Amino acid sequence: MHRVAPQRAAGGAGKRLTEPHPFGVPLRNLHPTVRYRLLIFDFDGTLADSFPQFLDHMRQTVDHFGLRPIDAEALDELRGRSAAEVIKFLGIPAWKVPLVGRYVRRLMTADASGLRLFPGVSDALQRLAQQGLELAVVSSNTEANIRLVIGPETARLIGSFECGASLFGKAARFRKVLRQTGVPPAQALAIGDEIRDLEAAEKVQIDFGAVSWGYTKVAALRTFAPAFVFDHLAEIDAAVLGRTEPSSED
């Protein structure tokens, strides 16, 4: 893991679960070195290994809407670009973006049963919950799909689901999670694999942890100076628990 920027100073509708924290650990009893009280995870490409499905969905979407074809070279280039740049490359007019989004969500639902979490995700979320941290998921995927993939035991660790977000609608979902939890922005960390995730976190003034195993090339994510770059799930624990020092590499 690389700490790449200093932490900022304090400064479909989802659902907030009403059950107590699954491990009965109140926030006031967090370990004194904990940097964050709330972790907001992206799903596809961050918790779930959805890239093979993404490629298939992209091909189907291009064919369905008659968009600009994407060859292997173009795909490699687009993995370093923002969502807005991808839309421009594909030639999608602004009025059609919501239609494309709904079509892709239908494809996601049809293929949800074949999606799997990255190895170690369930254990990592359990470890974080055991520390008394609030966990949330903000995703463009649907809550039903996510619950199906993560299973009931892992789902009970998630205090807030804000799902079905539009392509550029994650900032509003982040704000809603902050209101639901009562956690100030300075004590929240968003974790994701796309530039649009990072941009949404920036709008809400919360730190962002970029994962290197998702859709976007990690070199492209680094240019936006996220608070952390995670190469392994275990590094999230270390960062949140305040057990790492800023890296001198970046």
PyMOL commands that set and color helices and strands:
alter all, ss='L'
color gray80, all
select helices_A, chain A and resi 27-29+51-65+72-78+83-90+94-114+121-130+143-155+170-181+185-187+195-204+218-222+234-240
alter helices_A, ss='H'
color red, helices_A
select strands_A, chain A and resi 2-3+15-16+38-41+134-138+160-162+188-192+207-211+228-230
alter strands_A, ss='S'
color yellow, strands_A
deselect
rebuild
show_as cartoon
